[in-house]
Amino acid sequence: MIDITSKTKTHRIAIAQATVSVSRQETISAIQNKSVPKGDVLEASRVAGLFAVKRTSDMIPDCHPLPVEYTQIRFIIDQLNIIIETEVHTIYRTGVEVEAMHGASVAALTLYDMLKPIDKEIEIKNIKLLRKKGGKSQYAEKMSKTITAAVMVCSDSIAAGKKQDTAGKAIMAKLEKCEVDIRDYIIVPDEIKTIQENVQAYYEQKTDIIILTGGTGLSPRDVTPEAIRPMLDREIPGIGETARNYGQEQTPYSMLSRSLGGLKGNTLIVALPGSTRGAAESMDALFPYLLHLFRVMEPMRHDD
C-alpha cells in the first residue's frame, strides 16, 4: 500500500453506480411484489452492499482500512434496469471511491444471484464512479493574482555556515507545488532585531506570505515567536494549533513546538519548526488550506 501518513484527514465522499438489467417485466414485478423465491431481493442486496463497503480492504490488496462514517445504498427501477447507487463517507486520509464501487458491485452480484432462478438473461453492467469529493484537490484555490512568498531560515548554526539548510528548502518545495511565487530566501541568526527587520522589509514590499523556519523551540536562543508575535495585527490561533495537532500524530514531541501565525496588514506571517521533518509536516498540515485566506481577503487586496 502507498504511504498516506503525510496526508491530512478530511471529509471524503464517493458515489458509485452499478446497473443490473433483467430480460422480462415479470422479473421486475416479482422484485416489487417481494415474491422472488429467495426472498426480499432489494433488502438482501442492500445488506450485502453494506458488508462489502466495510470489508473492501480485506478484498482489494492496496486499499487501506478506514473508518466508514456513513453508507447508503439506493435502488432505482427504470424499465428493465435496476440502478444501484452506493454513497460512502469517511473522515480520513484517503478516499472511499473503491469502497463505494465495491459496495455497488456486491449489491449487483447479490441481485444476480437471487434473480437467476427466475430470469436466465440477467446482465450486470456499467459499474462506475459517479463522483467523489474531499482531499486536498477540493481545497485548491484559484487566485485572481499570483501569491508571493519569502522564506526565512532562523538559525545561528546555519547562518554561520556550520550546517546546511534543508527545512527552508522543504518549505519552498511545498510552496512551489501550491503555485506560490517564491520571491526571496534568506538565512538569518537567531536575533530578534534581525528577524523583525527582515520581516518588516518583506511586509513593506507587499509580500503575501512570509514563512520563517527555526527558533520555535524552547532553547535559550529560540526567539522567533518573541520576534513575530508583537508584529502581528491579528494572530490566527488555528495555524499553530493545526500544525501541532498534525505533528502530534507523527511524534509526541510536537507539543513542544511554539509555531504560530497571523496577519500583519494583508501579509500572512507563519513561524514553523526548524527541523526538516517538523517544517515539512507543518506545511502538509497547513497548505494548500491557508491559501483560502487570500480568497477571503481579495476585496481588501484589490483596494490596496
N, C-alpha and C positions, 0 to 999 in steps of 0.2 A: 504494500500500500504506500501511496505517496505520503510525505511528511506534511501534516496540516497543523503542526504545533504553533506555527507563527501566525496562523490566521486568526481573525477576530470572530467571536461569536456574534451572529446577527440572526434576526428572524428571517427564515428562509421558507419559501412556499413553492410547491410544484404541483401542477395538474396534468395528469396523463389520461389518455383515452385508448380504449380498445373497442372494436366492433365485432359482434357475433351475428352472422347472418343465417337465418333459417330458410327452409325451402317452401314452407306452407303456412297459410294463415292459421290453420288448426294448431300448429305449434305455439304460435303467439297466444291464441285463445287459452290453451292449456296452461301457459305461464300465468296469464292474468287471472284465470279461474282457480289457480293453485291445484290443478288436477293432474300434474305430472306424477307418474308413479313413484319417483324417487323423493318427492316432497316439494316444499316451497323453494323453487329454483332461485329466485332473486335473493331471498334471505340467506340461503346457503352460500350463494356466490358472494354476498356482501361479507359474511363472516370469514370465508376463505381469503378474500382480498385483504381484510384487516390483519389476519395472521401473516399473510405474505409480506405486507408492508413492514411489520415488526421483525420478520425473520430474514430480511433482504441480505444483511451482512453475513448470514450463515450460508447463503446460496451463491452470492456473487463474490468471488475471491478478493477483489480490490475495493469493495465497499467497506467503509468504516462503520462500526457500530455507533449508533447515535440515538439521542432521546427523541422519540416521536411524541410531539406535543398534541397533535390533532390529526385525525384522519376521517375523511368522509367519502363514501362510495355511493355514487348516484347512477341510476339507470334511466335511460330514455328509450322508449319503444317508438321506432319510426318505420312504419310499414312492416317489412320483414327483417328489420335490423334492430338489435338490442345494443345501444351505445352505452358503454361503461365509462364513467368519469371518476377518477380517483384523485382526491386532493389531500396533500400531506403537508404538515407544518412542523418545523423544528426551530429551536434556538440553539445553533451550534456553529462549528467552524466550516462545515461543508454542506452542500445542498442535498436535496431529497428527490431529485428527478428520477433516479434509478428506483428508489423506494416506491414512488408513485407508479412508474411503469411496471414494476414487478407486481404491485397490487392489482393493477388493471389486467395484467397477463394471467395471473392465477384466477382472478374472478372470471375471466373469459373461459379459461380451461374448465372451471367448475360448471359453468353453463353448458359447455360442450358435453362434459361427462354426464350431466343429469338429463340432457335432452336427447342424447344419441339413441336411447331405446325407442323414441317416438319419431325421430327425424334423422335419416341417414345421410343427409346432404348439408350438414352444418359447416360453416366456414368461419374461422377466426381471421380477422384482417385489421389492418390499419392500427397497429399498436404504436402509439407515438406520444411524444411530449407536446402538450398544448402550450404551456407557458410555465415560466419559473420566475421567481423574484427573490432578491436577497443577495448578500455577499457584497464585496467591495465595488463591483461594477454598478450596483444600484446607486451608490453614493458618489460616483464620479461626477465632478462638477464641470460644466462647460461655461467658462467665463467669457465675458464680452471683451476682456483685455488680458494680456499676459500678466501673470502673477510673478513678481520678482522676489528674490531672496538673497540673504547674505548668511554665511555660516562662519561662526567664530569659535575657535577652539581655545578654551581657557585652561592652560596647563603650564606650570613653571618648567617642568622637565622637557616638554615638547618645545616650548619657546626657547629653551637653552640648547636645543639640538641633541639632548641626551636620549630621546625616544622619538619614534616616528608616529605620526598621527594616523589612526585608522578609523576612529569614531566619526570624525568630521567627514571623511570620505564616504563612510557608510550612510551618513545623513544626506550627503549630496546625491548619492546614487538613488536614494529613495525619492528625493525631490525631482530628479530628472524623470523618473518613472511617472510621476504625477504631472509632468509637463510644466514644472515651475522653472523659471529662468534664473539661474544662479549668477548673480552679478558680482559677488566677491566671496573670498575665502581667506581668512586670516588666522594667525595663531598669536595669542597674547598670554602674558604671565597672569598668575592669579593675584591681580591687584585691582581693588575696587575702582580706583580712579581711572585706570587704563580701560577696564571693561566698560565703564559708563561713558567715557569719551568716545569710544568706537561705536557703541550703541547709539549715542546721540548723533554721531555723524551719519550713520545709516538712516536714522529717522529723518534727518534733515534732507537726505537725498530721496525721501519718499519711497524707501524700500518697503515692500509689502510685508515680508516676513524676515525676522531676524532670529536665527536659531543658534543658541550657544550650547556647547557641549563641554562638560567638565566643571568641577568646582561645586557640585551639588551634594557632595557627601558631608561627612562630619569631621574631617581632619581640620587642624587649625588654619590651613591655607585654603580651604574650600569656602569661597566667599561670593560665588556667583549669585545665589539668591539675595544676599545682602546688597549686592550691586544693582540687581534688576528691580527688586520689589519697590523701592522708592521712586523708580522712574515710571511705573505703571499708573495710568489714569484709572484703569479698571482691571483688577485681577480676575481671571477666569478659573475658579477653583477646580472645575471639572477636568482641566488639562492635566494637572498634577495627579488628581485622583485616578483618572483613566490610565495614565502611564504606570502608576504604582500598582493598580489593580491588575492590569495586564501582566506586568512583570512578576507579580506575586504568584501567578500560575506557573511561572518558569523557575523562580528562585525565591526563597523566603527572605533573602537579603533586600529585596525590593522595598521593603518597609522603611529602610534607612535612607532612601533617596529623598532629596528635597526639591525635586523637579517642580517647576511652576510655569505659568504662562499668563499672559494678559495683553491688554491693548494700551499703547501709547498713541493717542490720536487714532488714526486708522491703521497703524502698524502693529502687527502681531509679533510679540516677543515671547520666545519659548526657551526655557533653560532645561537641558536634558543631562543625563548622566554622562560621565567621561569615558566609561568603558565601552568598547566596541559593541559588545553584546547588549548592554543597557541602552545605548543610543539606538541601535537597530531595532530592538524590541519596542522602545518607546515610539519610534517612527511608525512601526507596524500598527501600534495601538492608536495613533493619532491621525495618520494620513491614509486615505485622502479626506477623511471626515472633517478635519479642521478647515479645509478649503471652502466649506459651506459658509463659513464666517464672511468670506468676501462676497458671496452671493447676497447675503443678508445686508452687507454694507454697501452694495453697489450704488444705490442712490446717493449716499453720502460721499462716496469716492468720486462720483461724477460732478458733485457740487464743489469739490476742492479746486 
